[in-house]
Amino acid sequence: MTAISQNIVVILYVLNIFLAGTVIFLERRNIAATWAWLLVLFFLPSVGFILYLIIGQNLSRRKIYKIKLSRVKEMRDVLNNQFKLLETRKIEYKDPAINAYHDMIFMNLVGSNALFTQNNQVEIFTEGNSKFDSLMQAIEAAEEHIHLLYFIVRNDALGKRLVNALAKKAREGVEVRFLFDHVGSRALPARFFSELKKAGGQFAAFFPSRIPLLNLRLNYRNHRKLAIIDGKYGYIGGFNIGDEYLGLAKRFGAWRDTHLKLEGGAVQQIQVQFMLDWNIASSVQIPFEIRYFPEPEKEGKVGMQIVASGPDSEWEQIKNGYLKMIYAAKRSIYLQTPYFIPDDSLLTALKLAAVSGVDVKVMMPVKPDHKLVYWASASYLGELLASGARVYLYSGGFLHAKTIVVDGRIASVGTANMDIRSFRLNFEMNAFIYDTETATRLKNIFVNDLDVCAELTLEVYHNRSLLLRLRESLARLLSPIL
């Protein structure tokens, strides 16, 4: 080795120590992520830090931390009034069973400014054709405005059908705004929105690349899937925009997801979040005007909170909601998720529930869409099985639902997966539902899905090949940053 080569090696070694120290400083609030990034730096010197700059967790936190301050300002009086009612327990629940979850409702209000409303109606979709037929009908009937936000938008038959329907409404004078995530929808051609723009509609990309091929906010993705029609109807759940969500992709076959159509006060909460996200992404701001928040035409009876979380949040609100649900469970916890990468707090909560005699059932897809994430997910299942929980692998297509039901009384449906990325890095939104009837419907859907599942037993799990175990172990090391 020449003297020059030796000097280069020494410089790289010293630089890597400096970069590792920088990562330790920036990630000091998250030990697991720190170790994961140190592994990347160790195996990929210098290159690893470039990756950290692009997809690092806390680097830009201060720049986006104040996103929700306007929400607090706009709704302070309403929030304070409900805070007093909950604090003094002067609130009457339409479903008496929900009295047992008063503290959870209070926590979501304090931690996420999530107003509790009891005038909601809920329609549940578990396959794409019915969901998109409903959405298209609502768009066709729209009179005032249409607001859409999706993580993935495809330039395929469904995508074109949707944007053509939006252009038609824009020509009729309806306000149309379409927000999409720049990374999730990176394959969209520039011409995709041309007809919508020509018709007077608006579109915007969330956190786009300012430099070609380099996005320093790559890791902060808007994973929400929302639609608000005239402020009267709101859609929230797991379906993105693309033919695969109609079960038309050969790779996945049938697509099993869960999505909700809401009417009632919860729609206003979804509207607020859309407006905040839009005003970050677009130079043409939406004013907080009363016309975007009409009073519900029909009085529902479903209690609900809309909880948003993301890298702008001081608390991991959706994860905390899951924890509160799990610890409140007395009889059953039914969980559906495409990815299962819990942090220690969630894994411990599920294990404690199982060893306490709670019927814990976790359902995942039998086939992966992202192998590394799938291997990491599998590495956690052994601990669950050993605690007495039961794990089911869904074989009726690809399971993309993000649903948890506790005791057939409360439930959560939304955009957040059961993984660290959804809790800390993505902008997510979930509906927390406090209604025995709706929760029972979701529980029954889970039970019906068991018909196309194979149970993963502890014996089968232990008989995995050595190579597969090695892959899972390596993937688990990186799970905090996947």
C-alpha positions, -999 to 999 in steps of 0.1 A, spaced: 0 0 0 15 34 -10 18 63 13 -10 81 -5 -33 51 -1 -25 49 36 -33 86 40 -67 81 22 -76 52 45 -67 72 76 -87 102 64 -117 80 56 -114 63 90 -112 97 109 -141 110 88 -162 80 96 -156 85 133 -167 121 130 -198 112 110 -207 84 135 -204 110 163 -227 133 143 -253 106 139 -251 98 177 -257 135 184 -286 139 159 -302 106 169 -298 108 207 -335 106 213 -337 72 195 -312 45 206 -325 19 181 -321 42 152 -287 53 163 -274 17 163 -290 10 129 -273 40 114 -240 32 130 -242 -2 113 -248 14 80 -218 38 85 -196 8 95 -204 -13 65 -207 17 40 -181 42 51 -187 78 38 -215 65 15 -235 57 46 -235 93 58 -248 105 24 -277 80 28 -282 95 63 -285 130 49 -311 118 24 -332 96 46 -320 104 82 -347 107 108 -342 139 129 -321 161 106 -350 183 94 -373 179 124 -370 216 135 -379 228 100 -413 210 99 -421 209 136 -445 238 136 -468 225 109 -497 220 133 -496 253 152 -522 269 129 -545 240 137 -543 247 174 -548 284 168 -579 279 146 -596 255 169 -585 267 204 -619 276 217 -635 243 206 -606 223 220 -606 241 253 -644 236 257 -641 198 251 -610 196 273 -631 210 302 -659 186 295 -637 156 294 -616 167 324 -647 171 346 -664 140 330 -694 160 320 -698 143 287 -724 117 280 -715 89 256 -742 76 232 -727 41 236 -725 35 274 -697 9 268 -674 38 258 -673 51 293 -645 26 299 -623 45 273 -627 80 286 -590 83 294 -581 73 259 -603 99 244 -588 124 268 -553 114 258 -560 118 221 -575 152 226 -545 164 247 -518 147 226 -532 153 191 -559 180 194 -583 152 182 -618 164 188 -643 137 199 -675 137 179 -705 114 183 -726 123 152 -708 102 127 -720 76 102 -695 50 89 -695 28 58 -668 1 55 -651 -10 23 -629 -40 21 -623 -42 -17 -614 -16 -42 -643 -16 -67 -669 -7 -41 -647 20 -26 -639 37 -59 -674 34 -72 -685 52 -40 -658 78 -44 -666 84 -81 -703 88 -73 -695 113 -46 -672 132 -70 -700 133 -96 -724 147 -71 -700 173 -57 -713 209 -58 -687 230 -40 -653 214 -36 -633 182 -39 -601 176 -19 -580 145 -25 -547 134 -9 -531 101 -19 -496 86 -12 -495 66 -45 -512 78 -77 -507 56 -108 -509 67 -145 -531 37 -153 -568 31 -160 -580 40 -126 -558 70 -123 -569 84 -156 -605 77 -148 -602 96 -116 -584 127 -130 -609 128 -160 -638 129 -135 -621 157 -116 -614 177 -147 -651 174 -156 -661 188 -122 -636 216 -124 -651 226 -158 -685 228 -140 -670 253 -115 -663 229 -86 -631 237 -67 -608 207 -72 -575 202 -53 -554 171 -57 -524 166 -34 -500 136 -39 -468 125 -23 -439 132 -46 -420 100 -38 -449 77 -36 -462 89 -69 -427 94 -85 -437 75 -117 -464 101 -126 -456 118 -159 -458 156 -160 -488 155 -184 -509 135 -160 -527 166 -146 -527 186 -178 -565 182 -184 -573 190 -147 -551 221 -149 -567 232 -182 -601 228 -165 -591 251 -136 -583 224 -111 -553 225 -89 -527 199 -79 -495 199 -58 -468 175 -48 -459 170 -11 -422 176 -3 -409 174 -39 -373 172 -48 -357 207 -51 -326 192 -68 -331 166 -96 -326 131 -84 -319 143 -48 -346 147 -22 -332 157 12 -367 151 27 -370 116 11 -378 100 44 -407 123 54 -435 110 32 -472 119 33 -487 84 36 -523 96 41 -551 86 18 -579 111 22 -609 124 2 -632 152 13 -663 160 -9 -681 193 -2 -670 190 35 -699 164 39 -682 131 31 -648 119 41 -628 89 30 -599 75 50 -580 41 49 -555 21 30 -565 23 -7 -542 43 -30 -550 52 -66 -540 24 -90 -552 -6 -108 -536 -30 -83 -560 -17 -57 -588 -31 -78 -571 -65 -78 -558 -61 -114 -521 -66 -107 -508 -102 -115 -481 -98 -88 -507 -94 -60 -540 -108 -73 -569 -97 -52 -563 -66 -30 -577 -68 5 -578 -34 23 -600 -15 47 -613 20 39 -640 41 55 -666 66 42 -675 90 70 -703 115 75 -704 138 105 -681 159 126 -651 136 119 -651 149 83 -643 184 95 -612 170 112 -600 153 80 -607 186 62 -585 205 86 -556 182 81 -560 182 43 -559 220 43 -528 221 65 -510 196 42 -521 215 11 -509 248 25 -475 233 31 -472 219 -5 -489 246 -26 -482 283 -30 -520 288 -36 -533 287 0 -567 275 12 -583 299 36 -600 285 67 -635 296 57 -667 283 72 -679 270 38 -654 242 40 -670 230 73 -707 226 68 -729 211 95 -737 174 90 -770 169 72 -777 137 91 -772 129 128 -751 97 132 -743 80 165 -707 67 161 -681 82 184 -648 90 167 -615 109 169 -593 116 139 -557 113 150 -528 126 129 -492 121 135 -459 126 117 -423 138 120 -438 172 129 -453 157 161 -438 158 195 -457 127 204 -462 95 184 -499 99 187 -511 70 166 -487 46 183 -498 59 217 -534 53 206 -526 17 197 -508 12 231 -538 26 250 -561 2 231 -539 -28 237 -536 -21 275 -574 -16 277 -581 -50 262 -599 -75 284 -610 -102 259 -596 -98 224 -572 -79 202 -576 -84 164 -549 -68 144 -544 -66 106 -513 -51 91 -492 -56 59 -460 -50 79 -453 -58 116 -422 -39 129 -432 -28 164 -410 -10 187 -403 -24 222 -433 -7 238 -458 -22 213 -443 -56 212 -442 -57 250 -479 -46 252 -490 -73 228 -470 -100 246 -483 -89 280 -519 -90 267 -514 -125 254 -498 -139 286 -527 -123 305 -552 -144 287 -564 -119 261 -571 -134 227 -544 -118 206 -547 -125 168 -524 -109 143 -530 -112 105 -504 -105 79 -501 -112 41 -485 -145 32 -466 -129 3 -445 -98 6 -444 -66 -14 -411 -54 1 -389 -84 10 -366 -66 34 -395 -52 54 -413 -86 53 -382 -104 67 -379 -78 94 -416 -84 102 -412 -121 104 -384 -118 130 -408 -104 156 -434 -131 152 -416 -157 172 -418 -136 204 -455 -131 199 -462 -168 193 -441 -177 224 -463 -154 245 -495 -172 234 -506 -148 206 -518 -164 173 -505 -153 139 -524 -159 106 -510 -155 71 -536 -142 46 -536 -160 13 -566 -145 -4 -544 -119 -22 -524 -91 -7 -536 -79 28 -530 -41 31 -555 -33 58 -544 -13 88 -570 -22 114 -571 -30 151 -602 -40 170 -603 -44 208 -630 -63 227 -655 -56 198 -660 -22 213 -633 2 199 -613 1 167 -588 20 146 -587 22 108 -564 44 89 -532 48 70 -506 38 96 -490 4 94 -478 -14 126 -442 -3 120 -417 22 132 -418 42 99 -455 49 103 -450 60 139 -420 83 135 -414 92 99 -445 92 78 -474 117 79 -503 94 89 -539 96 99 -562 71 117 -598 71 127 -602 59 163 -638 45 166 -657 43 198 -688 24 189 -697 -12 197 -717 -18 165 -690 -5 142 -662 -23 161 -682 -56 159 -686 -52 122 -648 -48 118 -643 -78 141 -666 -99 120 -647 -89 89 -615 -101 106 -631 -134 115 -643 -139 79 -608 -133 67 -596 -162 88 -612 -185 62 -585 -177 37 -556 -177 62 -531 -204 73 -521 -202 110 -484 -198 117 -476 -221 146 -446 -219 169 -435 -253 155 -436 -241 119 -419 -209 129 -390 -227 145 -385 -250 115 -376 -221 92 -344 -225 72 -312 -212 86 -308 -189 56 -342 -174 62 -334 -168 99 -302 -151 89 -320 -128 65 -346 -119 91 -320 -112 118 -301 -89 95 -333 -71 84 -343 -67 120 -311 -48 128 -322 -23 102 -358 -22 112 -357 12 129 -348 29 96 -368 7 71 
